[in-house]
Amino acid sequence: MRRRVLVGAGLGIAGVAAPARAQHHGAHHGANIPAEQMSALRGPNPQALTPEQLAQRVVDSPAPAGPPGRWVSRAPLPLPRSEMAWATSWNGRMHVIGGYATGQVDKPYHHVYDPDADRWTAAAPLPRGANHVGVVADAGRIYALGGFTEQNRAADNLAFVYIVAEDKWERIAPMPRPRAAGAVAAVEGKIYHIGGATDPAAERASIAWNEVYDPQADRWSLRRPLPAARDHAGVAVWEGRIHVVGGRFNTFENNTGLHHVYDPASDTWRLRAPIPTPRSGHGMVLLRGRMWCFGGEERLYDARNRPIDRVIGSLESYDPATDSWQSHAPMPTPRHGLGAALVGEWISVAGGGPIVGGGIQTAVHEAFTPG
């Protein structure tokens, strides 16, 4: 079992004073979340996280320490949200689509963040509400693929494209099979949808499917599947190859550190160095030639088979040139099921769940720069 340590109380929203270390010592929880930035999926909204909930936060990493970087607080989301299935950006603005919010799991919310104004605005909503929708931006369009219409269950095969300049959605050819919580990437004008989870709802399970959409032909085709079926993984593109990192086998009790790279030109997969902290429900963003992984959740068990829930706050980055990982300053507010996207030279990390599962949503928005 991996050793875990709680987040240090000395970590401020604006960053850290000392370099990050491979192990962060201390038994503190960090700052609580303002009540107006939290909502509950069921029952009354929390006024604050309990000590037991704060104890879920962990930030240590076994990776060698790299430059810590810097975190700052940004304008919170207009309302608390989680399980959007990541986020995307186009023309310097971040788009957060779908997810859990306002006590429901099938919301079509579409919020856009403008970093120059540090402000969120509402854009045209997704044509139907869903959670764990796969999204990616390419050539002035944002693709929104699949999603669950129940709580982490009941996937559909619907696919839409958002035309950014016109603030409107159009339906495109449906996916060959229903799925959600997949990894979506754009390479040379094609949209790849890899892994995820699918029905039947009572048996929701991870899949390895790799399907590619051709916008010019409005047609899907099959490619070589992911070598290890999983969902809630991180994804990024480097030099025309798709990196799929971490994720889970069916549930967050079975997280993995697996790191596979897909070459669309040869339709082949290769293994690369695993992420040091296995995680799922995390964000992954390419910046300055490195892939940065934020957040996640997991459930471990002690010797008496009692669950130990963990919300992961460690930040780890991957250098594809050396096939190696480093650790950096951890998230001020550990979360999972969040939206993470590149906005200029900063990575915005918005929303997400502050406790394991979908019970609480947040509007917390923090941004990271390597410095």
C-alpha positions as CSV (number, residue, x, y, z in Angstrom):
1,M,0.0,0.0,0.0
2,R,1.4,3.4,-0.9
3,R,2.2,5.8,2.0
4,R,-0.1,8.8,2.2
5,V,0.3,12.1,4.1
6,L,-2.2,14.9,4.5
7,V,-1.8,18.3,2.9
8,G,0.3,20.8,4.9
9,A,-1.5,23.8,6.5
10,G,1.3,26.1,5.4
11,L,0.3,25.8,1.7
12,G,-1.3,29.1,0.6
13,I,-3.5,29.7,-2.3
14,A,-0.8,31.9,-3.9
15,G,1.8,29.1,-3.8
16,V,4.5,27.7,-1.6
17,A,7.6,29.2,-0.1
18,A,9.9,26.2,-0.3
19,P,10.6,23.7,-3.2
20,A,8.2,20.8,-3.5
21,R,9.5,17.5,-2.0
22,A,8.9,13.9,-2.9
23,Q,7.2,13.5,0.5
24,H,5.3,16.3,2.2
25,H,5.3,15.9,6.0
26,G,2.6,17.0,8.3
27,A,-0.9,16.1,9.5
28,H,-2.9,19.2,8.5
29,H,-5.9,19.6,6.1
30,G,-5.3,22.9,4.5
31,A,-8.0,25.5,4.1
32,N,-11.7,24.6,4.2
33,I,-13.9,25.6,1.3
34,P,-16.3,28.6,1.6
35,A,-19.9,27.5,1.9
36,E,-21.0,29.5,-1.2
37,Q,-18.5,27.5,-3.3
38,M,-20.0,24.1,-2.3
39,S,-23.3,22.3,-2.9
40,A,-24.5,18.8,-2.1
41,L,-25.9,16.4,-4.7
42,R,-28.4,15.1,-2.1
43,G,-29.7,16.8,1.1
44,P,-28.8,20.2,2.5
45,N,-25.7,22.0,1.3
46,P,-22.6,21.8,3.6
47,Q,-21.5,24.9,5.5
48,A,-17.9,23.4,5.7
49,L,-16.2,20.1,5.2
50,T,-16.0,18.0,8.3
51,P,-12.7,16.9,9.9
52,E,-13.3,13.4,8.5
53,Q,-13.9,14.8,5.0
54,L,-10.8,17.1,5.2
55,A,-8.8,14.1,6.2
56,Q,-9.4,12.6,2.8
57,R,-6.9,15.1,1.3
58,V,-3.5,13.8,0.4
59,V,-0.6,15.5,-1.4
60,D,2.5,13.4,-1.2
61,S,4.3,11.9,-4.2
62,P,7.0,9.4,-4.6
63,A,8.3,11.2,-7.7
64,P,11.6,13.2,-7.6
65,A,11.0,16.9,-6.7
66,G,11.0,19.4,-9.6
67,P,10.5,23.1,-9.6
68,P,7.5,23.8,-7.4
69,G,5.7,26.3,-9.6
70,R,3.0,28.6,-8.3
71,W,-0.7,28.4,-7.6
72,V,-3.1,31.3,-7.5
73,S,-6.8,31.7,-6.8
74,R,-9.1,32.7,-9.7
75,A,-12.8,33.6,-10.0
76,P,-14.9,30.6,-8.9
77,L,-17.3,28.9,-11.3
78,P,-20.8,30.5,-11.4
79,L,-22.1,27.5,-9.5
80,P,-20.6,24.4,-7.9
81,R,-20.0,21.5,-10.4
82,S,-18.2,18.2,-10.7
83,E,-17.9,15.1,-13.0
84,M,-17.8,17.2,-16.1
85,A,-15.2,14.8,-17.5
86,W,-12.5,17.3,-17.7
87,A,-12.6,20.5,-19.8
88,T,-11.0,22.0,-22.9
89,S,-9.9,25.4,-24.2
90,W,-10.0,27.4,-27.5
91,N,-8.6,30.8,-28.4
92,G,-7.4,31.4,-24.8
93,R,-10.7,30.6,-23.1
94,M,-11.7,27.6,-21.0
95,H,-14.9,25.6,-21.6
96,V,-16.5,23.5,-18.9
97,I,-19.4,21.4,-20.2
98,G,-22.0,19.2,-18.5
99,G,-21.7,17.4,-15.2
100,Y,-23.3,17.3,-11.7
101,A,-24.8,20.5,-10.5
102,T,-27.8,21.9,-8.6
103,G,-28.7,18.5,-7.1
104,Q,-28.9,16.8,-10.5
105,V,-26.5,14.7,-12.6
106,D,-27.7,15.5,-16.1
107,K,-27.1,19.2,-16.5
108,P,-26.3,20.8,-19.9
109,Y,-24.3,23.7,-18.3
110,H,-21.6,25.3,-20.5
111,H,-19.5,27.9,-18.8
112,V,-16.6,29.8,-20.4
113,Y,-13.7,31.4,-18.6
114,D,-12.0,34.6,-19.8
115,P,-8.6,35.0,-18.1
116,D,-8.1,38.6,-19.1
117,A,-11.3,39.6,-17.3
118,D,-11.0,36.8,-14.7
119,R,-14.7,36.2,-15.4
120,W,-17.1,33.3,-16.3
121,T,-19.9,33.6,-18.8
122,A,-22.7,31.2,-19.8
123,A,-22.5,29.8,-23.4
124,A,-25.0,27.8,-25.4
125,P,-25.9,24.8,-23.3
126,L,-25.2,21.2,-24.4
127,P,-28.2,20.0,-26.4
128,R,-28.9,17.4,-23.7
129,G,-27.6,17.2,-20.1
130,A,-25.1,14.5,-19.1
131,N,-22.1,13.9,-16.9
132,H,-18.6,12.5,-17.8
133,V,-18.9,13.9,-21.4
134,G,-15.7,13.6,-23.4
135,V,-14.6,17.0,-24.8
136,V,-11.8,18.3,-27.0
137,A,-11.3,21.5,-29.1
138,D,-10.0,21.6,-32.6
139,A,-10.1,24.1,-35.5
140,G,-12.6,26.4,-33.8
141,R,-14.9,23.6,-32.8
142,I,-15.5,21.8,-29.5
143,Y,-16.5,18.2,-29.7
144,A,-18.7,16.7,-26.9
145,L,-18.9,12.9,-27.0
146,G,-21.2,10.5,-25.1
147,G,-21.8,10.8,-21.4
148,F,-23.9,9.3,-18.6
149,T,-27.4,10.5,-18.0
150,E,-27.7,8.8,-14.6
151,Q,-25.1,9.1,-11.8
152,N,-22.0,7.6,-13.4
153,R,-24.4,5.2,-15.2
154,A,-26.5,4.9,-18.4
155,A,-24.2,5.9,-21.2
156,D,-25.4,7.2,-24.5
157,N,-23.8,7.4,-28.0
158,L,-24.8,11.0,-28.8
159,A,-22.1,13.3,-30.3
160,F,-22.2,17.1,-30.8
161,V,-20.0,19.9,-32.0
162,Y,-20.0,23.4,-30.7
163,I,-19.1,26.1,-33.3
164,V,-17.2,28.6,-31.1
165,A,-17.6,31.7,-33.3
166,E,-21.4,31.2,-33.6
167,D,-22.1,30.0,-30.0
168,K,-24.2,27.1,-31.3
169,W,-24.2,23.3,-31.1
170,E,-24.9,20.9,-34.0
171,R,-25.5,17.1,-33.8
172,I,-22.9,15.0,-35.6
173,A,-22.9,11.2,-36.4
174,P,-23.5,9.2,-33.2
175,M,-20.7,7.1,-31.8
176,P,-20.7,3.4,-32.9
177,R,-21.4,2.4,-29.2
178,P,-22.5,4.3,-26.1
179,R,-19.8,5.3,-23.5
180,A,-18.7,8.0,-21.1
181,A,-15.7,9.0,-19.0
182,G,-13.4,8.3,-22.1
183,A,-10.2,10.0,-23.1
184,V,-10.7,12.3,-26.2
185,A,-7.9,13.8,-28.3
186,A,-7.5,15.6,-31.6
187,V,-4.7,14.7,-34.0
188,E,-4.4,16.1,-37.5
189,G,-8.1,17.0,-37.8
190,K,-9.4,13.6,-36.5
191,I,-11.0,13.1,-33.1
192,Y,-10.0,10.0,-31.1
193,H,-12.2,8.6,-28.4
194,I,-10.4,6.1,-26.2
195,G,-11.4,3.9,-23.3
196,G,-14.2,4.9,-20.9
197,A,-17.1,3.0,-19.4
198,T,-20.4,1.6,-20.7
199,D,-23.6,-0.2,-20.0
200,P,-25.5,-2.1,-18.9
201,A,-25.9,0.4,-16.1
202,A,-26.1,-2.3,-13.4
203,E,-22.8,-3.7,-14.6
204,R,-21.0,-0.4,-15.6
205,A,-17.5,-1.5,-16.6
206,S,-14.4,-0.1,-18.2
207,I,-13.8,-0.5,-22.0
208,A,-10.8,-0.4,-24.3
209,W,-12.5,0.9,-27.5
210,N,-10.6,3.3,-29.7
211,E,-12.9,5.0,-32.2
212,V,-11.9,7.9,-34.5
213,Y,-14.2,10.5,-36.0
214,D,-13.6,12.2,-39.3
215,P,-15.3,15.6,-39.3
216,Q,-15.0,15.9,-43.1
217,A,-16.9,12.7,-43.7
218,D,-19.0,12.8,-40.5
219,R,-18.1,9.2,-40.0
220,W,-16.6,7.0,-37.2
221,S,-14.2,4.1,-37.7
222,L,-12.5,1.6,-35.4
223,R,-8.8,1.6,-34.4
224,R,-6.6,-0.7,-32.3
225,P,-8.0,-0.8,-28.8
226,L,-6.3,0.5,-25.7
227,P,-4.2,-2.4,-24.3
228,A,-5.8,-2.2,-20.8
229,A,-9.5,-1.1,-20.6
230,R,-10.0,1.8,-18.2
231,D,-12.0,5.0,-17.7
232,H,-11.4,8.3,-15.9
233,A,-7.9,8.5,-17.4
234,G,-5.8,11.5,-18.3
235,V,-5.0,12.3,-22.0
236,A,-2.7,14.6,-23.9
237,V,-1.1,14.8,-27.3
238,W,2.7,15.2,-27.9
239,E,4.2,15.2,-31.4
240,G,1.2,13.5,-33.0
241,R,0.9,10.7,-30.4
242,I,-1.8,10.3,-27.8
243,H,-0.8,9.7,-24.2
244,V,-3.4,7.9,-21.9
245,V,-2.3,8.1,-18.3
246,G,-3.8,6.5,-15.2
247,G,-7.5,5.8,-14.8
248,R,-9.4,3.0,-13.2
249,F,-10.5,-0.5,-13.8
250,N,-14.3,-0.1,-13.2
251,T,-14.1,1.7,-9.9
252,F,-11.7,4.0,-8.0
253,E,-10.9,1.0,-5.8
254,N,-8.8,-0.2,-8.8
255,N,-6.8,2.8,-9.9
256,T,-3.8,2.2,-12.2
257,G,-0.6,4.1,-13.0
258,L,-0.5,2.6,-16.5
259,H,0.7,5.0,-19.2
260,H,0.1,4.0,-22.8
261,V,1.0,6.0,-26.0
262,Y,-0.9,5.6,-29.2
263,D,0.5,6.4,-32.7
264,P,-2.3,7.1,-35.1
265,A,0.0,6.8,-38.1
266,S,0.9,3.2,-37.3
267,D,-2.2,2.3,-35.3
268,T,0.0,0.9,-32.5
269,W,0.3,1.3,-28.7
270,R,3.5,1.4,-26.6
271,L,4.1,1.5,-22.8
272,R,5.8,4.4,-21.2
273,A,6.8,5.3,-17.6
274,P,3.7,4.9,-15.3
275,I,2.5,7.9,-13.3
276,P,4.1,7.7,-9.8
277,T,0.7,8.2,-8.0
278,P,-2.0,6.0,-9.6
279,R,-5.1,8.1,-9.9
280,S,-8.4,8.5,-11.7
281,G,-10.8,11.4,-12.2
282,H,-7.8,13.7,-12.7
283,G,-7.0,16.4,-15.2
284,M,-4.0,16.2,-17.6
285,V,-2.7,19.2,-19.6
286,L,0.2,19.8,-21.9
287,L,2.3,22.9,-21.2
288,R,5.9,23.7,-22.2
289,G,6.6,20.2,-23.4
290,R,5.4,18.5,-20.2
291,M,2.2,16.8,-19.3
292,W,0.8,18.0,-15.9
293,C,-1.5,15.7,-13.9
294,F,-3.8,17.2,-11.2
295,G,-6.1,15.7,-8.7
296,G,-8.0,12.4,-8.6
297,E,-9.6,10.1,-6.1
298,E,-9.1,6.5,-4.8
299,R,-10.3,4.1,-2.2
300,L,-7.8,1.9,-0.4
301,Y,-8.5,-0.7,2.4
302,D,-6.7,-1.2,5.7
303,A,-5.8,-4.6,7.3
304,R,-9.3,-5.0,8.6
305,N,-10.8,-4.3,5.2
306,R,-12.1,-0.9,6.2
307,P,-12.2,1.7,3.4
308,I,-9.8,4.6,3.3
309,D,-10.9,7.3,1.0
310,R,-8.4,9.7,-0.6
311,V,-8.8,12.8,-2.7
312,I,-5.5,13.3,-4.4
313,G,-3.9,16.8,-4.4
314,S,-0.4,15.9,-5.7
315,L,0.8,17.4,-8.9
316,E,3.1,15.3,-11.1
317,S,4.4,16.1,-14.5
318,Y,5.8,13.9,-17.3
319,D,8.6,14.7,-19.8
320,P,8.1,12.7,-23.0
321,A,11.6,13.4,-24.1
322,T,13.2,11.6,-21.1
323,D,10.2,9.3,-20.2
324,S,10.4,10.6,-16.6
325,W,8.2,12.1,-13.9
326,Q,8.6,14.9,-11.4
327,S,6.5,16.2,-8.5
328,H,5.6,19.9,-7.9
329,A,3.7,22.1,-5.5
330,P,0.4,20.3,-4.7
331,M,-3.1,21.7,-5.4
332,P,-4.2,24.1,-2.7
333,T,-7.6,22.4,-2.8
334,P,-7.4,18.7,-3.7
335,R,-10.3,17.6,-6.0
336,H,-11.4,15.0,-8.5
337,G,-13.9,15.1,-11.4
338,L,-12.6,18.6,-12.2
339,G,-12.1,20.6,-15.3
340,A,-8.5,21.3,-16.2
341,A,-7.4,23.2,-19.4
342,L,-4.6,25.4,-20.7
343,V,-5.4,29.1,-20.6
344,G,-2.5,31.1,-21.9
345,E,0.6,30.1,-19.9
346,W,-1.6,28.9,-17.0
347,I,-3.4,25.7,-16.3
348,S,-6.9,26.5,-14.9
349,V,-8.4,23.8,-12.6
350,A,-12.0,24.5,-11.9
351,G,-14.8,22.7,-10.0
352,G,-14.6,19.1,-8.9
353,G,-15.5,17.0,-5.9
354,P,-13.6,17.7,-2.6
355,I,-14.6,14.3,-1.2
356,V,-14.5,10.8,-2.8
357,G,-17.6,10.2,-4.9
358,G,-20.1,12.6,-6.3
359,G,-21.7,13.8,-3.0
360,I,-20.4,17.3,-3.0
361,Q,-19.6,19.8,-5.9
362,T,-17.4,22.8,-5.7
363,A,-17.0,26.1,-7.6
364,V,-13.3,26.4,-6.6
365,H,-11.0,27.6,-9.4
366,E,-7.3,27.7,-9.0
367,A,-4.6,28.1,-11.6
368,F,-1.0,26.8,-11.9
369,T,2.0,28.0,-13.7
370,P,5.5,26.3,-13.7
371,G,7.0,29.8,-13.2
